[in-house]
């Protein structure tokens, strides 16, 4: 198999963690007889430095011409106080829209070797933490109208939260189908006691449920869901929710697993390509120190092989290589435990690659 993969190294620790994922992918290619061509793409702060915009058209074209996109991280404090169109994150939002990816799937799983790293009590962790958050990615308040205006000498800002039936239905189907491949439990999260968009969300989800009689659908308000994720995460199998709620809940879910550095994600939609990335940020304070955890990026690459390229055996080999790394007692700083062996970013990638 030959595939072209657009690689966005990005900002902060992005280049370091991407480099380790590429090393592992190259070893997989050799072992299984594939050829992966890596096409470098500038996006985010590095694109602003080089081209003056967060995602130039010619760089976006590389992504659209590829078979899939692998992303490290973008952003950083350097541009916190610049206009929205000159923020690195603007490039990411534009990329998601251009690729047509509207579903971000983020697993929350505690690896057995890291159960002691979770901030939750042992008795809670021992019940099992293994669920999936399906987040709507291209609608809602992030993509609604944003404006700031003066009213009688007072500055007022407005952000519009808007969803159509079509947008809700297509992400709802992703949630139902994901639940069908797992434990057949789907929790739809909204804020229907306050928001009109959430009342429409709940109406559409219940209508869809009639098409999936084997899936148990439950509703939960977002504030309650935030509490339940730390009280008893074992109750969840698949959670489906809108953009901003999903952004917040998936970060919360990642932390109960022990470290945000361990969590991959895949964004899928109507087009043939996917966008695969770890869920953490660019961590500029760690950049260049060889301290970042590349496992979330490596597991994102494994998701790409499984869901985009239909290579489940190769993906499982990568995941098993990570498990062997943990079994051997290696830990990056974010998951360090007493009595374990500390690994930097490069050492982590090297050991995982050697485990293949």
C-alpha positions in Angstrom: 0.0 0.0 0.0 1.2 3.5 -0.9 -0.3 6.5 0.9 0.5 10.2 1.0 0.2 11.7 4.5 0.1 15.5 5.0 2.2 16.2 8.1 1.6 19.4 10.1 4.4 19.6 12.6 3.0 22.9 14.0 4.1 24.8 17.0 5.7 24.3 20.4 6.2 20.5 21.0 4.5 19.7 17.8 7.6 19.0 15.7 9.1 16.8 18.5 6.1 14.6 19.0 5.4 14.3 15.2 9.0 13.2 14.6 8.5 10.2 17.0 5.2 9.3 15.3 6.8 9.3 11.9 9.6 7.1 13.1 7.0 4.5 14.3 5.1 4.8 11.1 8.2 4.2 9.0 9.0 1.1 11.0 5.4 -0.2 10.4 5.8 0.5 6.7 8.9 -1.6 6.5 7.5 -4.4 8.6 4.3 -4.7 6.7 5.4 -3.7 3.2 3.8 -0.3 2.8 5.1 3.0 1.6 4.1 6.2 3.4 5.1 9.5 1.8 5.1 12.3 4.3 4.2 15.8 2.9 5.2 18.7 5.2 2.6 21.4 5.6 2.9 24.7 7.3 0.0 25.7 9.6 -0.4 27.7 12.7 2.3 29.9 14.2 5.0 28.5 12.0 2.9 29.4 8.9 2.3 32.9 10.3 6.1 33.4 10.8 6.8 32.1 7.2 3.9 33.2 5.2 2.0 35.8 7.2 -1.2 33.7 7.5 -2.2 30.7 9.6 -3.1 28.4 6.6 -2.0 29.6 3.2 -4.0 28.3 0.3 -1.1 26.3 -1.2 -0.5 24.6 2.2 -4.2 23.7 2.4 -4.0 22.3 -1.1 -1.4 19.8 0.1 -3.8 18.5 2.7 -6.7 18.2 0.3 -4.5 16.3 -2.2 -3.3 13.8 0.5 -4.8 10.6 1.7 -4.9 11.8 5.3 -3.6 14.5 7.7 -1.5 14.0 10.8 -1.2 17.1 13.1 1.1 17.8 16.0 -0.2 21.0 17.7 -0.7 24.6 17.0 -0.9 27.8 19.1 1.0 29.4 21.8 1.2 32.5 24.0 3.1 34.5 21.4 -0.1 35.4 19.6 -2.7 35.5 22.4 -3.4 39.2 21.8 -3.6 39.4 18.0 -6.7 39.7 15.8 -8.7 36.4 15.4 -7.7 36.0 11.7 -4.0 36.0 12.8 -4.3 33.4 15.5 -2.7 30.0 14.8 -6.0 28.3 15.8 -7.7 30.0 12.9 -5.7 27.8 10.6 -7.0 24.7 12.4 -10.6 25.8 12.2 -10.2 26.5 8.5 -8.6 23.1 7.9 -11.4 21.3 9.6 -14.0 23.1 7.5 -12.1 22.5 4.2 -11.7 18.8 5.0 -15.3 18.5 5.8 -14.6 16.8 9.1 -17.5 17.3 11.4 -17.0 14.5 14.0 -14.1 14.5 16.4 -13.8 11.1 18.2 -11.8 11.1 21.4 -11.4 7.9 23.5 -11.0 8.2 27.2 -9.2 5.0 28.5 -7.1 4.2 31.5 -4.2 1.9 30.5 -4.0 -0.8 33.2 -0.3 0.1 33.7 -1.3 3.7 34.6 -4.3 3.1 36.9 -2.3 4.6 39.8 -1.7 7.8 37.8 -5.4 8.7 37.5 -6.4 11.4 40.0 -9.6 9.5 40.8 -9.9 7.1 43.7 -8.7 3.6 43.1 -12.2 2.2 43.7 -13.6 4.4 40.9 -10.8 3.6 38.5 -11.1 -0.1 39.2 -14.7 -0.1 37.8 -13.2 0.6 34.4 -12.7 3.8 32.3 -13.2 3.2 28.6 -15.5 5.5 26.8 -15.6 7.6 23.6 -16.7 11.2 23.2 -18.1 12.1 19.8 -17.9 15.9 19.4 -19.6 17.9 16.7 -16.7 19.9 15.2 -17.8 22.4 12.6 -21.0 24.0 14.0 -22.1 25.8 17.2 -20.7 28.8 18.9 -17.2 28.4 17.4 -18.5 28.9 13.9 -21.4 31.2 14.6 -21.4 35.0 14.2 -18.9 36.9 16.4 -19.2 40.6 16.8 -18.2 43.3 19.2 -19.9 46.7 19.2 -20.4 49.8 21.3 -23.8 50.5 22.8 -24.2 53.8 24.6 -20.5 53.9 25.5 -20.4 50.3 26.7 -18.6 47.6 24.8 -20.7 44.5 24.1 -19.7 41.2 22.5 -22.0 38.6 21.0 -21.2 35.0 20.0 -24.0 33.1 18.2 -24.7 29.4 19.0 -26.6 27.9 16.0 -27.3 24.4 14.9 -29.5 23.0 12.1 -31.4 19.7 12.1 -29.0 18.4 9.4 -25.9 19.1 11.5 -27.4 17.4 14.5 -28.6 14.4 12.6 -25.3 13.7 10.9 -23.3 13.8 14.2 -26.1 11.9 15.9 -25.7 9.1 13.4 -22.0 8.9 14.1 -22.8 8.5 17.8 -25.3 5.8 17.2 -23.1 3.9 14.9 -20.1 4.1 17.2 -22.3 2.8 20.1 -23.4 -0.1 17.9 -19.7 -1.2 17.6 -19.2 -1.0 21.4 -21.6 -1.6 24.3 -24.7 -0.2 22.6 -25.1 2.7 25.0 -25.3 6.3 23.8 -25.5 9.3 26.1 -26.6 12.5 24.4 -25.4 15.6 26.2 -27.1 19.0 25.9 -28.3 22.0 27.9 -32.0 21.8 26.9 -33.2 23.4 30.2 -31.8 26.7 28.9 -30.8 26.6 25.3 -33.1 26.5 22.2 -30.4 24.8 20.2 -30.2 22.1 22.8 -33.9 21.5 22.7 -33.7 21.0 19.0 -30.6 18.7 19.6 -32.7 16.5 22.0 -35.6 16.4 19.6 -33.5 15.2 16.7 -31.6 12.7 18.8 -34.9 11.1 20.0 -36.2 10.9 16.4 -32.9 9.2 15.3 -33.2 6.7 18.2 -36.2 5.2 16.4 -33.9 4.0 13.6 -31.5 2.4 16.1 -33.7 0.2 18.4 -30.8 -1.8 19.7 -29.0 1.3 21.1 -30.0 2.5 24.6 -30.2 6.3 24.3 -30.1 8.5 27.4 -30.0 12.3 27.8 -27.9 14.2 30.2 -27.4 17.9 30.9 -23.8 19.1 30.3 -23.2 20.3 33.9 -24.4 16.9 35.3 -22.2 15.1 32.7 -19.2 17.0 33.9 -19.9 15.8 37.4 -20.6 12.2 36.4 -17.3 11.9 34.5 -15.4 12.3 37.8 -18.0 10.5 40.0 -18.5 7.4 38.0 -17.0 7.4 34.5 -17.7 3.6 34.1 -21.3 4.4 33.4 -20.4 5.9 30.0 -19.8 4.0 26.7 -20.3 6.7 24.0 -21.1 10.4 24.6 -22.3 12.6 21.7 -22.5 16.3 22.1 -22.1 19.7 20.4 -18.9 21.5 19.7 -18.2 23.6 22.8 -19.5 21.1 25.3 -17.4 18.4 23.6 -14.3 20.5 23.7 -14.6 20.9 27.5 -15.8 17.4 28.4 -13.2 15.7 26.3 -10.4 17.6 28.0 -11.9 16.7 31.4 -12.2 13.1 30.4 -8.5 13.0 29.3 -7.3 14.1 32.7 -9.1 11.4 34.6 -7.1 8.9 32.6 -3.9 10.2 34.0 -2.4 12.5 31.4 -3.7 14.5 28.4 -0.5 13.4 26.6 -1.8 9.8 26.2 -5.0 10.6 24.3 -5.4 10.4 20.5 -8.2 11.7 18.4 -9.5 11.3 14.9 -11.7 13.8 13.0 -13.9 12.3 10.3 -16.7 13.6 8.0 -18.1 13.7 4.6 -14.8 13.6 2.7 -12.4 10.8 2.2 -9.6 12.2 4.4 -9.4 12.3 8.1 -7.5 14.6 10.5 -5.6 12.8 13.3 -4.0 14.6 16.2 -3.3 14.3 20.0 -5.8 16.3 22.0 -3.2 18.4 24.0 -2.0 21.8 23.0 1.4 23.0 21.9 2.9 23.3 25.4 5.5 26.0 24.4 7.1 25.8 27.9 8.2 22.2 27.0 9.3 22.9 23.5 12.9 21.8 22.8 13.4 20.2 26.2 12.9 16.6 25.1 10.2 16.2 27.8 7.0 15.9 25.8 4.9 12.7 25.7 4.5 11.6 22.1 2.2 8.7 22.8 -1.0 10.6 22.0 0.5 11.4 18.6 1.6 7.8 18.0 -1.8 6.5 19.0 -3.4 9.1 16.7 -1.3 7.7 13.8 -2.6 4.2 14.8 -6.2 5.5 14.6 -5.3 6.8 11.1 -4.1 3.4 10.0 -7.2 1.7 11.4 -10.0 4.1 10.4 -8.6 5.8 7.3 -6.4 3.2 5.7 -8.2 0.0 6.9 -5.1 -1.4 8.4 -6.3 -2.9 11.8 -3.4 -5.3 12.2 -0.8 -2.5 11.8 -2.8 -0.2 14.2 -2.9 -3.0 16.8 0.8 -3.5 16.4 1.4 0.1 17.2 -0.9 0.0 20.2 0.8 -3.2 21.5 4.1 -1.5 21.1 2.9 1.3 23.4 1.6 -1.3 25.9 5.0 -3.0 26.0 6.7 0.3 26.6 4.5 0.8 29.6 5.0 -2.8 30.8 8.8 -2.2 30.7 8.4 0.7 33.2 9.2 3.6 30.9 7.4 6.8 31.7 7.6 10.4 30.4 7.5 13.2 33.0 3.7 13.6 32.8 3.0 10.0 33.9 6.1 9.4 36.0 5.7 7.0 39.0 8.0 6.0 41.8 10.3 3.2 40.8 9.8 3.7 37.0 12.3 4.6 34.3 12.1 8.2 33.1 12.1 8.7 29.3 12.3 11.8 27.2 10.4 12.3 24.0 13.0 10.8 21.8 13.6 7.8 24.1 9.9 7.1 24.3 9.6 7.0 20.5 12.7 4.9 20.2 11.5 2.2 22.6 8.1 2.1 21.0 9.6 1.8 17.5 11.9 -1.0 18.7 8.9 -2.9 20.2 7.3 -3.3 16.7 
